[in-house]
Amino acid sequence: MTENNYPSSPISNFSRRELRDLVRSQLQALLEQQNLAGAKALLVPVQPADVADAIEGLPETIQVIAFRLLPKNEAIEVYEYLDSTVQKSLCEKFKRQEVLDIVDKMSPDDRARLFDELPAKIVRRLRAELSPQEREATSLLLGYESETAGRIMTPEYISLKEYFTVSQSLGEIRRKANVTETVYSLYVTDSQRHLTGIVSLRDLVVAEPEETVGEIMGRDLVFVHTETDREEVARVIQRYDFLALPVVDREQRLVGIITVDDVLDILEQETTEDIYALGGVQSDGDNYFQVGLFTAARRRVVWLFVLLLTNTVTGSIISAQEDILQKVVALAAFIPLLTGTGGNVGAQSSTVVIRGMNTDEIWKMGPIQVIVREGLAGALLGSILGILATIWAYLFIVPGNFPVSITVGVSLLAIAILASVAGSSLPFLFRSFGLDPALMSAPFITTAVDVLGVLIYFNLARAILQI
Amino acid sequence: MTENNYPSSPISNFSRRELRDLVRSQLQALLEQQNLAGAKALLVPVQPADVADAIEGLPETIQVIAFRLLPKNEAIEVYEYLDSTVQKSLCEKFKRQEVLDIVDKMSPDDRARLFDELPAKIVRRLRAELSPQEREATSLLLGYESETAGRIMTPEYISLKEYFTVSQSLGEIRRKANVTETVYSLYVTDSQRHLTGIVSLRDLVVAEPEETVGEIMGRDLVFVHTETDREEVARVIQRYDFLALPVVDREQRLVGIITVDDVLDILEQETTEDIYALGGVQSDGDNYFQVGLFTAARRRVVWLFVLLLTNTVTGSIISAQEDILQKVVALAAFIPLLTGTGGNVGAQSSTVVIRGMNTDEIWKMGPIQVIVREGLAGALLGSILGILATIWAYLFIVPGNFPVSITVGVSLLAIAILASVAGSSLPFLFRSFGLDPALMSAPFITTAVDVLGVLIYFNLARAILQI
């Protein structure tokens, strides 16, 4: 990285973000000066993903001008990288023929995703004008439910026959290289299109020209069905280190493939959904930073309502204890400590359990073992925290008041055990009912821990303080 | 999936987990009956990742017997898939020559990971006995800091020269296919090993045999440096849909590559770390479900200590308000509602901001814009919740007591705004200091919101109730 490091010399990712910002601002400046030739030259050496990024950063009015500067082949690739909101707004500004040119050449899986976003009327019109084989490919994908393997696969793969020789196969690959998603994983089918083997381009390149595909292909097939959930697809590719995974229909006929780059995007979206669910935010698959204020608030209000309800119950329990609170006001000072710790211990347990379910690592222990271990961990943590809290309370908060201090300590122990057991067992329960543990666990754990925790606290207080 | 669906016919992932369990239990039964030939036959058609899984599930005493059943080539692949704890325990039980045979043939990146786990004494002995070029490859990797590109890269790649013809290049690939990590991305270097171009096997297969590499290679290089963080590496591969990414040293010389399958594992680990951090659990890169009870508890106790401290402060504030609580005991009933809602609104804001930083999506808005929008969302949510809480309090918890009800409602609004602003701004603050927002945000947000929230509540109560 010496002199003149952009755009002709290699770009390190250390400064990739700064360089992207530079491309974006230069592009905007050139377009505003109407220097179209300069803008065009600027974009030539830039990676399609970065061009898409630069276009997304432009004011809406000049996005379409920038897009039109791109050579046709690159335009389609850049379009596939654009956010769906930008894809949609460009689509509305394009001339009819421009739209068709792009949409007809997109990969079927990317096109299916675009069609999901566009208004039904536009989709109908576009589909009618696609070339017959592209229309068929897209209809095939759109027939499957969203988030399934069928919906995210591409029908553009290369299939070989067992009796092909290696050199015949390489010829076939050469012919189809420009219309297929990958040339590295090749699928062997019989006359009824049943998947019978898998061969990699690596195997073909290493093999002798006259060997047949049947001799070198792998027969230990791993595949998914069209209705397999996309998260499961991602897990399979990750587990076996595949570059692509074949998708078959109910009769085991090969209908498409899913490539590892799609899996990276799926994993990112699924992770965002999981993290949002754990943080109490709903997700709809779109970008939180591109939705309006009201949508953002709506995504969060449901969870807050649930908590409001929970806290109303907790509040009623506390206000029903007015007699004891009146006599020992100091008890009120510990309520946030108890509900807060309970909530956090429960969140810790449910976090490790839910994440363990998503990565399949939890199955190295059985559910009972996990719950018992969490319960023991809760008892251990509760003992430590309970002793500390007793000492702190006795020294600083209610100086010299041992009965109140020990009530707090013992309650903390009980709440920690309760919270660990609830936090580790509820996710298993929801999962066995077919519900998403990440979404369901937090409200129920909070409710159980808060309500039971406060009840334990006051009943212990009555017993110890003899009120 | 008709008759006899295992192990000779294709396996659907629908029943993959059940089938894995079957392999595991059959393997154990066969080994206990000392039927080694049967066990060997059972494992032949199984994918290496699944064999590793089956071995991990066996009792420690027979793991080594099962492992010895594998043909040599497959043994190494299976070994690379094993958990590091199992790798380590096998290593201790192997005979010296067995260990050497396996370790010498592992990929340098997998070997470096194993050496990280083994005791220093064993590593020293093993390194001394590796073949010279394997020793050099491993030393190279071990010289870089953990979690950097240098540490996770493999030095086993294929490099070409610009003046090579396509057919020369294909010959080179054929020769090196068995010792290289990937044959699909090929790297072009000059006489000083500087990276000058990238060419894919796809390009080579499609090109004419007499074309030169220089004519068909791509010159828009994307690469990382040896010291680039592995999370950044994963982002780059994901962004550009690469199958492999070149790693260069400070002089821009090619020293290794990182492949997409490693990136999938990195993303999974990083996601687990982020999710654990948000849930208040420390992670050390190992599997929570394989560590002991005390380690599991230790991972959680730090965060609970921080909360205990926070809650001690909150508790002191509440107990300092004894006079007002004595007069209006009902005020105590709303403390969990206020701290709970504050905590949750704050967690929602910090969740979306931290996740947005990790996926780079947040940079579509500036920090100020994000914080302002979160503040507005907090005001909106706080208004809705405040009105509801006022009504609920008035009707059910403190029937007919309007001053207390409105105090609760207004406090809730103030706390929601405070929590959203703290939740969205603190992650930016920590990031600008180079600290991990996922780790640092929760304690500080909770503290700020709890302490300030309780202060706001009691001061409002004094003002409104005129005490």
Interface residues (C-beta under 8 A of the other chain):
Chain A: M1 P10 I11 S12 N13 F14 R16 R17 P45 V46 Q47 A49 E56 G57 L170 I173 R174 A177 N178 V183 Y184 L195 L201 R202 V205 V206 R219 D220 L221 V222 F223 V224 H225 T228 E232 V236 I237 Q238 R239 Y240 D241 L243 Q252 V260 D261 V263 L264 D265 L267 E268 T271 T272 D274 I275 Y276 L278 G279 G280 V281 N287 Y288 F289 Q290 L293 F294 A296 A297 R300 V301 W303 L304 F305 L307 L308 T310 N311 T312 T314 G315 S316 I318 S319 E322 L325 Q326 V329 A330 A332 A333 F334 I335 P336 L337 T339 G340 T341 G343 N344 V345 A347 Q348 S350 T351 V352 R355 G356 T359 D360 E361 I362 W363 K364 M365 V370 R373 L376 A377 L380 L381 I384 L385 L388 A389 W392 A393 F396 I397 V398 T446 D450 V454
Chain B: M1 P10 I11 S12 N13 F14 R16 R17 P45 V46 Q47 A49 E56 G57 L170 I173 R174 A177 N178 V183 Y184 L195 L201 R202 V205 V206 R219 D220 L221 V222 F223 V224 H225 T228 E232 V236 I237 Q238 R239 Y240 D241 L243 Q252 V260 D261 V263 L264 D265 L267 E268 T271 T272 D274 I275 Y276 L278 G279 G280 V281 N287 Y288 F289 Q290 L293 F294 A296 A297 R300 V301 W303 L304 F305 L307 L308 T310 N311 T312 T314 G315 S316 I318 S319 E322 L325 Q326 V329 A330 A332 A333 F334 I335 P336 L337 T339 G340 T341 G343 N344 V345 A347 Q348 S350 T351 V352 R355 G356 T359 E361 I362 W363 K364 M365 V370 R373 L376 A377 L380 L381 I384 L385 L388 A389 W392 A393 F396 I397 V398 T446 D450 V454
